[in-house]
Amino acid sequence: MIGAGVAGCAAAIALRQQLPDLTVLLLDRKSQSAQSFNIGETLPPQTMPLLQQLGISENFLARGDLVALGTRSIWGSEQINEYPFWYSSYGHGWHIDRASFDDWLVRQAENAGATALFGVTVSGTPKYRHGWHLTANHATASAFTIQSSLVVDASGSSSSFSRRMGISTDKLDQLTGSFCFFQVQANDTVHGVDSFTLVESSDIGWWYSAPLPQGLWVAALMTDSDLARDVNVFDETGWFKALAHTRLTRTRFDIKKPLTPLRVKPARSQRQQQFCGRGWYAVGDAASVFDPLSSLGIFKALRHGLLVSYAIRDELQDKPNAAQKFQWLLESEFRHYLHMHRQYYQLEKRFMQAPFWLRRQRPAFARNV
């Protein structure tokens, strides 16, 4: 596995369950002590069946993550709509500390028998000749060669392995998130226990905010990168000015203290033109990236980990069309995502003439970069 994020770890756990004699190696470019910043702090209820399939649901529940009761939104009208999770057959969701969750998932993969190496990058142009011969470079040691019959690209949106093989990426928009984390203050008694995610649209894009474990909160403005520069919301002054103009989001942060500088991260929808090939598969964000509005990033990564484990099992057992089935499943998944993406954005008619929303009203949006 190239990448020890959610998708890579899920694939490692699932493979070790199904093929306990298989050697699984997780390689990640970041050091184990690095606290990477990832978008995605809420797990929807439908995540639980995937954790159960991976055999790690009880360990997850023992973490004691913050219960997520649902979503409130101001979208398409001035009315506040509430979508509680208790209507879901899976129960409630969870607000998580993402760095802690990612570290926990690595430990689950190691407990399943996978080996994780950090501070390692894979270089060169990969070529399949009766298997893979990859050059791995370690931050504090000499380069070494890895021989493997299969490679899973779980390197995130950079798709580093697939890209070096010449696989192109379709980038469908310029969505970018600018984030700030906040600390609850002692006198914040009104909103400190609010366990709903809030989504609020505005003329320049949309906001989301949510509570996190340990008294933390996150607020994020999602807009296109060129528009963000035009209205200066990559700058803290401009960002807080835009926050002050929201109707409901701002009220959650009136007496919360900003804890971190503003952080900016691409959040554009994209997909690989090819999800697998001879001896390799792409999973998670290396295969496709969903708009954070879907709240499906972690769910998709876990699902891809399970799906690729079935494909690899079938391939190693010489069952026909394993790669083709995997390609078809991810193609179907992305087509469904695009359909839902377009439908949801078209619900918002109040800002139709604003550039952000105008771009998302066009029938050809899915082909526009």
N, C-alpha and C positions, 0 to 999 in steps of 0.2 A: 504494500500500500504506500503510495506516495502522498503523504498527508495523514496526520493523526488527529484530524478533527472529528466531527460527529459522524460523517459518512464513512470515513476510513475505519474508525473504531467499531461502528456498527457492523461493517462488512467483516472485520477481523473476528468479532465475537460470533457472528452467525456462521462463518466458515469453520471456526474451531468446534462449534457445536455439531455441525454436520459431517465434518471430516477431521476428526480429532488427531489424526496422524499428519495432517498438513502443517508445514512450517509457514507461519505467517509473520512477516516483518513489516512494521510500521516505521516509515521514515518521515521526519518532519524537519523543516528548515529552521524553525524557531527553537531556541533553547528551552529546556523543560521549565526553567524558572521564569521565562518571559510571560508577561500578562498581556496576551493579544487582545485586541478590541474587536469584537464581533457584533454585528447587528443580530438581535433576536434574544429577547428576555422573557418571552411568554410561550409556554407550551400549551397548545390547545388540548381539550379533553381526549380527542382521538389519538393522541400520542400514546396513551396507556396500553392499548393492545399491541403496539409495536414493541414497547419495553417488555411486555409480557412474553412476546415471541422470542425476544432476545434473552429472556431469563433473568432480567435485571430489574424488574419492576419493584420487588420488595426492597432491594437495596436503594432504589431511587426514592421510594416513599420514606425510608429511614433517614434521608437527608433533611427532611423537614422543611422543604421549600414552601414559599408563601402561596397560599391558595389564591387562584384567580377565579373570580365569580362570573366574569363575562366581559362584554364590551358595551360601552356607550358611544354613540356617534352623533355628530351634527354634520349631516351629509345629505345634500339634495334639498334641504329645507332648513328653516330655523328651529324646527322641532328637535328635541333631544330624544333619540331612540335608544332603547336598552335591549340588549340581547343576552340574557343571563344563560350561563352554561348549564343550569340545572334542567333545562329542557333537553339537553343532550343525553343520549343513552349511556354516554361514557362518564357522566358526572362533571366535576369541575376541572379547570386547568390549573396551571402553576406559573407564578412569576419566579424566575430563577436569577441567581448570580451567574452570568454566562461563563466567566473564567473558571469559577468553581465547578460548574457543570461539566465543562470540557475536560478539566483535570480529572474529575470523577470518572468520566467515560474512558479515559486512557487507562485508569486503574482497573476498570472492568474488563477491558481488552487484555491487559496483562494477566489478570486473574483467570481469564479464559485460555491462556497459554500463548498469546501473541507476544512478540518482542518489540518494544518501542525504542527507537533511537532518535534523539533530538539533536539539533544543530547540524543536520545532514542535508546536503543538496545533491541532486542527481544532475550531472552535466553531460554535454555532448548530444549528438543526434542519435536517438535510439533506433536500432535496427533489429528486426526479429530474424534470427538465424538459428533454427531449432531451439528456440528459447531466447531469452533476453540476457545480454551481458552489459550491465549498467555500471558506470563509474560513479561512485558515491564519494563526496568530499565532506569531511568532518571538520567542524570549526576548530577543534583542538587536537586533531590527529591526522595521520597520513590518509590519502585517498585509498579506497579499496574497491574491489570489483564484486558485484552481486550478480549471481546467476539465478534466473527464475524462469519458470515456464509461463507465468502469468503476471501481469502488472495491472493494478487498479489505480487509476488517476483520481485521487481524492484531494487534490492540491488546492481546492477552492476556486474562486472565480478566475484566477490566473491561468488555470488549466495547463500548468507548466509542462507536463509530460505530453499531453495531446498536442499542444501548440508546437513543441519541438518536432513532432512527427508531421507537421504541416496541416493539421486539422484546423479549419477556420472557425471563427466564432461569429455568430449573428448577434450584434448588439442592437437592441430594439428601441432604446430610449436613452436619455441622459440623467435618469433619476439619481439624486444624490441626497444623502442624509447628513444633516448637521445636528450634533447631539450635545447635550449637557446633562451631567449627573448632579443631583441635589441631595442634601442631607436634611432629614426631618428635624425641625426645631422642637424644643420642649413644649412650647406653647401652641404647637400646631395640632389642635384637638379636633378640628372639623374634618380635615381631609387626610389625616395621618392614617386612618384605618380604611380608607376607600380602596377596595381591592379590584376595581374595574379598570380595564384599559380604556382610555378615551381617545377617539379619533375625531378630529375636527378639520373640515376643509376650509380653505381660504382662497383668496384670489391668486396667490402665488404658489399654491400647492396644498399640502395638508400636514397636520400635526398629529403626533401620537404621544401619549404619556402613560406611564404605568408605575406602580410601586414595585420595589425590589426588596429582597431580603435585607436585614440589618439596617432598616430605617432609611434606605436609599430610594431615590426616585430618578426616572429618566424622562426627559422631554426631547423630542426630535422634530425637526422641520424637514419634510421631504419635498424637494422641488428639483427641477432640472438644473444642471450645473451652470449652464450659461445664464439662466434666469437668476440663480443665486448670486452670481457675480454682479449682475445688473442692479440688483436691489441690496447688495452688500450684506447678505445674511451669512456669509462665511466669516464675517467679522462679528465679534461678540456684541459690539454696540448695536449693529444692525439687527442681529439675531434677537436680542432682548427687546428691541423696539418692535419687531414683528410679533414677538410673543405677547407684548402688552396690548396689541391690537386684536388678539383673539377674544372670543366671547367667553368661553368656559375654561380653556386650557390654562390661561393666565391665573385663574383663581386657585388652581392647585399649587401654584408656586409663589404666592404672595409673600409667605413668611418662611419659605424654605431657602436654605443657603446653598448657592452654587458650590459644588465640591471639586469640579474639574474644569480645565479650560475647554473651550468648544472643540469638538472633534468632528471631522468630516470623513465620510466614507461613501464610495460609490454604492448605489443600490439599484442599478439599472437591470432591467430584464434582459436576459441573454440566453443563448443556447449554442451548444456545439453542433456543427453541421453533421457530425457523426459521433455516436455515443459509444461505439465499440468497434473492434477490428480484430485482426489475427493476434491473439495472445494479450489483448488489453481491453479494459472497460473504463469508462468514466462515470463517476457517481457524485452525488451532491452538487455543490455549486460548480464543480469542474464540468458537469454535464449541462446543467441549466440553473439559472438564477431567477427566482420569483420575486416580484414586487413585495416589499414588506407588508403592504396592505393585506396580503393574503394570510399572513401569520402562519405560513406553512414551511418556512425555511428548515427548521429543525425536524419537523415531521417528514419532509421530503428527504432529508439526508438519512434519517433512520430507515425510511422505506427503501431508498436506493441501496443501502447497505444490505438489507434482506434480499432484495431482488438480485443483486449481483452475486450474492452467495449461492442462490439457486442456479444462476446461469453458470457459474464456475463449477459447481458440483456436477451439473449436467455435462459440461464440456469435458471435465476430467474423467467422467464415466462414459465418454464417447456417445452420449445421447445426441440426436440430430438437432440442428437449428437452435442451439442454446443462445448464440450471439444474436441471431436474427430475432428471436423472441424478446430478448432484452432491448434491442433497438426499437422494436415495435411498441413495447410497453412505454418506453420513455418518450417516443414520438406521440403516442396517444395522450399521455399525461400532459405534455406541453401544449398540444392542441386544445385540450380541455381548459388548461390554465389561461390561454389567450382568450378563449371565449368568455370565461368568467371575468377576466381582467377588463375586457372591453365593456361588458354589461355593467359592472360595478361603477366604472368611471363615468359611464354615460348617464348614471342616475343623477349626477351633479350638473344641473342646468343653470345655476345662479351666476356662474362665472364663465359662461361659454365663450365670451370674447377675449378673455385673458389668455395669453399665450400657452400657459401650462395646460389649461383645460381644452383650448382649441385643438392642440396637438392630439389630445386623447379622444376627440370627437370624430376624427377623420376615419373613414373606413379602412384606409391603408396604414393606420397607425402601426400595426404589427410589422410593417416593412420599413418604417422610417427610423433612421438613426440620428 
